[in-house]
């Protein structure tokens, strides 16, 4: 039996909402006995899309974070359920039994990711099922994955080294959404937005010219990143943890270097950095 899971590459997501719409199309008003009750028309989003605005002018950025049920190996919702109303399938998908779970509203509040919803009309908690009814009918992947035009969503057998998801996990730095919850999710992420440090380099003796190719180094405890300013003199560092003290050094041959000490409490924009020519 495969151990199934998702991988969500945030760096590939364009915010098209195809996954969100495909999920709604599959479940809204459609009942799948034994798998899920019909999703109501309003107020349920089994695939949440969160827009994350970062940076400041002239270096703003928007990322889109897709958050389905995390299908945890240690699901808190199962611990809160009575009489096996929440269970884990052999393939790893965490399910809410639409009959046994009736009246068990505590299941909703037990999820730290807030991806379980209460159907007031049917008096039942509901969430993403990993499209288990489709997988059992020999479909290759859930609707959300099927509809993604940028391959930001990957689905497959986590234990098969030849599967796309296993290969991606082996080749890229992956992480969990809120690892501090300790639930061991089966949803992996690439590129969850963190802090960014940006700036623009200007050469003091060449007014109006962009300072392309200037070396910029960012150093923190246990890591060092390097980049070159682009054709507009801009530079950007991504993926820096929150609340970390870092040092930024800007160097160009023949110019006096500049150093900056900053803390990534928020995204950092160093603005215009003017390098003066050495005499």
C-alpha positions as a Python dict, from the first residue, in 0.01 Angstrom:
ca = {
    (1, 'X'): (0, 0, 0),
    (2, 'X'): (149, 338, -98),
    (3, 'X'): (197, 612, 162),
    (4, 'X'): (47, 910, -14),
    (5, 'X'): (116, 1278, 34),
    (6, 'X'): (133, 1624, -121),
    (7, 'X'): (418, 1859, -202),
    (8, 'X'): (339, 2228, -253),
    (9, 'X'): (605, 2444, -419),
    (10, 'X'): (521, 2800, -320),
    (11, 'X'): (783, 2938, -560),
    (12, 'X'): (580, 2801, -855),
    (13, 'X'): (237, 2917, -741),
    (14, 'X'): (98, 3212, -936),
    (15, 'X'): (-222, 3253, -737),
    (16, 'X'): (-449, 3138, -1019),
    (17, 'X'): (-685, 2968, -768),
    (18, 'X'): (-738, 2671, -1002),
    (19, 'X'): (-683, 2427, -715),
    (20, 'X'): (-935, 2613, -500),
    (21, 'X'): (-1196, 2619, -777),
    (22, 'X'): (-1142, 2254, -875),
    (23, 'X'): (-1191, 2149, -512),
    (24, 'X'): (-1511, 2351, -486),
    (25, 'X'): (-1636, 2207, -815),
    (26, 'X'): (-1575, 1852, -696),
    (27, 'X'): (-1737, 1880, -353),
    (28, 'X'): (-1979, 2171, -343),
    (29, 'X'): (-2325, 2013, -343),
    (30, 'X'): (-2181, 1668, -417),
    (31, 'X'): (-2205, 1388, -164),
    (32, 'X'): (-1967, 1092, -173),
    (33, 'X'): (-2111, 831, 68),
    (34, 'X'): (-1850, 686, 296),
    (35, 'X'): (-1605, 963, 207),
    (36, 'X'): (-1767, 1302, 259),
    (37, 'X'): (-2098, 1481, 286),
    (38, 'X'): (-2178, 1755, 37),
    (39, 'X'): (-1983, 2075, 89),
    (40, 'X'): (-2209, 2378, 141),
    (41, 'X'): (-2210, 2671, -100),
    (42, 'X'): (-2053, 2918, 142),
    (43, 'X'): (-1785, 2944, 412),
    (44, 'X'): (-1587, 2626, 344),
    (45, 'X'): (-1248, 2624, 173),
    (46, 'X'): (-1092, 2279, 176),
    (47, 'X'): (-801, 2424, -19),
    (48, 'X'): (-719, 2756, 142),
    (49, 'X'): (-516, 3012, -54),
    (50, 'X'): (-347, 3279, 157),
    (51, 'X'): (-197, 3585, -13),
    (52, 'X'): (118, 3700, 165),
    (53, 'X'): (237, 4052, 87),
    (54, 'X'): (603, 4117, 161),
    (55, 'X'): (868, 4381, 117),
    (56, 'X'): (829, 4754, 59),
    (57, 'X'): (844, 4979, -245),
    (58, 'X'): (1030, 4947, -477),
    (59, 'X'): (1077, 4578, -388),
    (60, 'X'): (730, 4443, -308),
    (61, 'X'): (638, 4078, -353),
    (62, 'X'): (323, 3867, -322),
    (63, 'X'): (332, 3495, -250),
    (64, 'X'): (45, 3248, -244),
    (65, 'X'): (36, 2976, 19),
    (66, 'X'): (-194, 2682, -50),
    (67, 'X'): (-308, 2502, 267),
    (68, 'X'): (-520, 2186, 249),
    (69, 'X'): (-565, 1939, 533),
    (70, 'X'): (-213, 1839, 631),
    (71, 'X'): (-305, 1468, 665),
    (72, 'X'): (-92, 1437, 975),
    (73, 'X'): (65, 1117, 1099),
    (74, 'X'): (-29, 1236, 1450),
    (75, 'X'): (-368, 1398, 1382),
    (76, 'X'): (-508, 1599, 1671),
    (77, 'X'): (-853, 1571, 1515),
    (78, 'X'): (-846, 1193, 1557),
    (79, 'X'): (-758, 1232, 1924),
    (80, 'X'): (-1057, 1464, 1970),
    (81, 'X'): (-1303, 1236, 1788),
    (82, 'X'): (-1533, 982, 1950),
    (83, 'X'): (-1600, 627, 1827),
    (84, 'X'): (-1347, 641, 1544),
    (85, 'X'): (-1517, 930, 1369),
    (86, 'X'): (-1174, 1041, 1242),
    (87, 'X'): (-939, 774, 1114),
    (88, 'X'): (-630, 731, 895),
    (89, 'X'): (-655, 521, 582),
    (90, 'X'): (-387, 268, 498),
    (91, 'X'): (-254, 509, 234),
    (92, 'X'): (-214, 782, 498),
    (93, 'X'): (-509, 1006, 420),
    (94, 'X'): (-690, 1130, 731),
    (95, 'X'): (-1067, 1097, 694),
    (96, 'X'): (-1373, 1223, 880),
    (97, 'X'): (-1653, 968, 870),
    (98, 'X'): (-1958, 1175, 763),
    (99, 'X'): (-2195, 956, 965),
    (100, 'X'): (-1998, 886, 1283),
    (101, 'X'): (-1884, 1247, 1312),
    (102, 'X'): (-2234, 1397, 1323),
    (103, 'X'): (-2270, 1633, 1617),
    (104, 'X'): (-1897, 1627, 1701),
    (105, 'X'): (-1819, 1998, 1669),
    (106, 'X'): (-1511, 1963, 1893),
    (107, 'X'): (-1333, 1803, 1598),
    (108, 'X'): (-1331, 2143, 1425),
    (109, 'X'): (-1153, 2320, 1709),
    (110, 'X'): (-900, 2041, 1755),
    (111, 'X'): (-715, 2124, 1432),
    (112, 'X'): (-426, 2369, 1487),
    (113, 'X'): (-413, 2445, 1112),
    (114, 'X'): (-780, 2553, 1107),
    (115, 'X'): (-864, 2347, 798),
    (116, 'X'): (-1169, 2165, 937),
    (117, 'X'): (-1510, 2329, 890),
    (118, 'X'): (-1849, 2286, 1053),
    (119, 'X'): (-2147, 2216, 830),
    (120, 'X'): (-2427, 2375, 1030),
    (121, 'X'): (-2704, 2228, 818),
    (122, 'X'): (-2578, 1869, 834),
    (123, 'X'): (-2418, 1906, 1179),
    (124, 'X'): (-2094, 1746, 1065),
    (125, 'X'): (-1725, 1851, 1049),
    (126, 'X'): (-1569, 1848, 702),
    (127, 'X'): (-1232, 1887, 532),
    (128, 'X'): (-1009, 1780, 243),
    (129, 'X'): (-1014, 1405, 186),
    (130, 'X'): (-726, 1391, -59),
    (131, 'X'): (-998, 1307, -314),
    (132, 'X'): (-991, 952, -176),
    (133, 'X'): (-1309, 865, -366),
    (134, 'X'): (-1122, 940, -689),
    (135, 'X'): (-805, 757, -587),
    (136, 'X'): (-1011, 449, -500),
    (137, 'X'): (-1162, 473, -850),
    (138, 'X'): (-808, 453, -996),
    (139, 'X'): (-771, 825, -1070),
    (140, 'X'): (-404, 924, -1069),
    (141, 'X'): (-427, 1237, -854),
    (142, 'X'): (-667, 1466, -664),
    (143, 'X'): (-855, 1741, -845),
    (144, 'X'): (-638, 2021, -704),
    (145, 'X'): (-319, 1861, -836),
    (146, 'X'): (-481, 1777, -1167),
    (147, 'X'): (-585, 2140, -1220),
    (148, 'X'): (-255, 2312, -1130),
    (149, 'X'): (-108, 2470, -1449),
    (150, 'X'): (240, 2533, -1302),
    (151, 'X'): (299, 2196, -1130),
    (152, 'X'): (315, 2374, -796),
    (153, 'X'): (120, 2079, -651),
    (154, 'X'): (265, 1729, -660),
    (155, 'X'): (95, 1412, -536),
    (156, 'X'): (221, 1061, -500),
    (157, 'X'): (379, 779, -303),
    (158, 'X'): (622, 915, -47),
    (159, 'X'): (792, 575, -15),
    (160, 'X'): (849, 517, -387),
    (161, 'X'): (1194, 660, -473),
    (162, 'X'): (1091, 681, -838),
    (163, 'X'): (778, 888, -775),
    (164, 'X'): (787, 1258, -865),
    (165, 'X'): (710, 1362, -510),
    (166, 'X'): (988, 1147, -359),
    (167, 'X'): (1239, 1275, -615),
    (168, 'X'): (1142, 1635, -544),
    (169, 'X'): (1171, 1589, -168),
    (170, 'X'): (1516, 1436, -219),
    (171, 'X'): (1636, 1718, -445),
    (172, 'X'): (1497, 2031, -281),
    (173, 'X'): (1494, 2176, 72),
    (174, 'X'): (1148, 2092, 204),
    (175, 'X'): (973, 2192, 524),
    (176, 'X'): (644, 2159, 705),
    (177, 'X'): (383, 2426, 762),
    (178, 'X'): (403, 2510, 1135),
    (179, 'X'): (645, 2231, 1235),
    (180, 'X'): (609, 2346, 1595),
    (181, 'X'): (269, 2173, 1606),
    (182, 'X'): (447, 1837, 1602),
    (183, 'X'): (183, 1658, 1396),
    (184, 'X'): (417, 1512, 1128),
    (185, 'X'): (218, 1621, 821),
    (186, 'X'): (213, 1439, 489),
    (187, 'X'): (205, 1775, 313),
    (188, 'X'): (552, 1904, 231),
    (189, 'X'): (639, 2258, 124),
    (190, 'X'): (911, 2423, -82),
    (191, 'X'): (969, 2796, -38),
    (192, 'X'): (738, 2892, 248),
    (193, 'X'): (779, 3274, 258),
    (194, 'X'): (1023, 3401, 518),
    (195, 'X'): (1204, 3732, 552),
    (196, 'X'): (1373, 3915, 264),
    (197, 'X'): (1654, 4173, 261),
    (198, 'X'): (1673, 4409, -37),
    (199, 'X'): (1847, 4725, -146),
    (200, 'X'): (1979, 4928, -440),
    (201, 'X'): (2347, 5002, -502),
    (202, 'X'): (2456, 5336, -649),
    (203, 'X'): (2811, 5440, -739),
    (204, 'X'): (2866, 5793, -611),
    (205, 'X'): (3087, 5906, -898),
    (206, 'X'): (2858, 5772, -1172),
    (207, 'X'): (2531, 5952, -1117),
    (208, 'X'): (2250, 5807, -1321),
    (209, 'X'): (2429, 5478, -1395),
    (210, 'X'): (2306, 5150, -1251),
    (211, 'X'): (2563, 4970, -1038),
    (212, 'X'): (2546, 4627, -1196),
    (213, 'X'): (2756, 4336, -1071),
    (214, 'X'): (2834, 4472, -726),
    (215, 'X'): (2902, 4194, -472),
    (216, 'X'): (2663, 4184, -178),
    (217, 'X'): (2711, 3940, 110),
    (218, 'X'): (2465, 3854, 385),
    (219, 'X'): (2597, 3672, 691),
    (220, 'X'): (2416, 3532, 991),
    (221, 'X'): (2481, 3271, 1255),
    (222, 'X'): (2586, 2958, 1070),
    (223, 'X'): (2516, 3078, 716),
    (224, 'X'): (2649, 3305, 444),
    (225, 'X'): (2476, 3417, 123),
    (226, 'X'): (2623, 3605, -172),
    (227, 'X'): (2470, 3776, -475),
    (228, 'X'): (2545, 4043, -736),
    (229, 'X'): (2339, 4353, -800),
    (230, 'X'): (2132, 4330, -1119),
    (231, 'X'): (2115, 4563, -1418),
    (232, 'X'): (1921, 4814, -1208),
    (233, 'X'): (2162, 4796, -914),
    (234, 'X'): (1907, 4602, -709),
    (235, 'X'): (1978, 4299, -492),
    (236, 'X'): (1759, 4061, -295),
    (237, 'X'): (1811, 3787, -38),
    (238, 'X'): (1524, 3546, 30),
    (239, 'X'): (1438, 3271, 280),
    (240, 'X'): (1584, 3428, 594),
    (241, 'X'): (1435, 3322, 925),
    (242, 'X'): (1245, 3571, 1135),
    (243, 'X'): (1406, 3775, 1413),
    (244, 'X'): (1764, 3695, 1311),
    (245, 'X'): (2055, 3944, 1339),
    (246, 'X'): (2240, 3958, 1006),
    (247, 'X'): (2522, 4159, 852),
    (248, 'X'): (2505, 4290, 496),
    (249, 'X'): (2830, 4390, 321),
    (250, 'X'): (2841, 4574, -12),
    (251, 'X'): (3171, 4573, -203),
    (252, 'X'): (3292, 4702, -540),
    (253, 'X'): (3652, 4728, -659),
    (254, 'X'): (3782, 5082, -619),
    (255, 'X'): (3503, 5187, -382),
    (256, 'X'): (3478, 5207, -6),
    (257, 'X'): (3270, 4911, 118),
    (258, 'X'): (2966, 4952, 339),
    (259, 'X'): (2836, 4723, 614),
    (260, 'X'): (2491, 4712, 773),
    (261, 'X'): (2373, 4531, 1086),
    (262, 'X'): (2001, 4452, 1077),
    (263, 'X'): (1751, 4224, 1249),
    (264, 'X'): (1484, 4047, 1042),
    (265, 'X'): (1190, 4136, 1265),
    (266, 'X'): (1027, 4236, 935),
    (267, 'X'): (1138, 4238, 573),
    (268, 'X'): (1436, 4474, 543),
    (269, 'X'): (1481, 4731, 265),
    (270, 'X'): (1818, 4905, 296),
    (271, 'X'): (1716, 5158, 32),
    (272, 'X'): (1979, 5335, -179),
    (273, 'X'): (2334, 5241, -83),
    (274, 'X'): (2583, 5491, -224),
    (275, 'X'): (2940, 5367, -263),
    (276, 'X'): (3205, 5638, -279),
    (277, 'X'): (3519, 5594, -489),
    (278, 'X'): (3844, 5556, -298),
    (279, 'X'): (4085, 5841, -348),
}
